[in-house]
Amino acid sequence: MGDARTYADVVAVRSIDTEDFMTADWSHLPYDLLARISTRIINEVKGVNRVVYDISTSRRPPSSGNKLTA
């Protein structure tokens, strides 16, 4: 990306832990894993310049929390 300001898309990564598939909590992933995920997405997905890790707690079924856009 360099030093110039860029305008591109943001990707939100979400990993959850669940026991009953009705509620879920965010997973505590190691920082080095999050760094590798972020670096790969930014370097390999055209049009993405930022990756965020979603730590929202869901009290809905995990399938209702998916955020996929084309």
N, C-alpha and C positions, 0 to 999 in steps of 0.2 A: 504494500500500500504506500510506502514511502511517507514523506512529511506532508504531502498535500491532502487537503480535505477530500473525502470521497463520499459519495451518496450511493448506497447500495442497500440490499435487503439484510434483515436480521433473521437469524435462525434461533429458535428456542428449543433447547434440548430438555427433555423431561424423563427422569427415570424414577419409578415408584416401587415401593414395597407394599405388598398386600397379603393378607392371610385368608380373607374370605371373598375376594373379588367383588366386594360391595363398597368398601372404603379403601383408601390408599393414603400413604404418606410418602414424601419424597425420600429418595435414597441418598445416603451419605457416601458419595463417591470420592475417591482419593483425588487430590489436586492434580497430581501428575497425569492421571487418566483424563480429567476434564481439560487439561492443557493440550494433550494429544488430540482429543476429539475436536477442540476448537481450532487448532492449527490445521488439521487435515481438512475440515470443512471450509475454512477460509481459503486455503491454498488450492483445493480441488473443485469447489463449487463456484462456478462463474456467477457473478452478481451478488455475492455475499461478502460483507466486510465486518460482520460482528456476530458473535455467538454468545447467547446467554443461557444460564442454567436455571430452569424454573423450579423453585422450591415451594410452590404452592401446595397446600394440603387439600386433598379432595375428599369430600364426604359423599361423593356420588360414585357410582360404579366407574372403574377406570376407563371403560370403553366410551363413556360419555365425555371424558376429558381430552380426547384426542383432538389436536389442532393441526390439521393438514390442509394446505392450500396449494393450488397449482400455480 
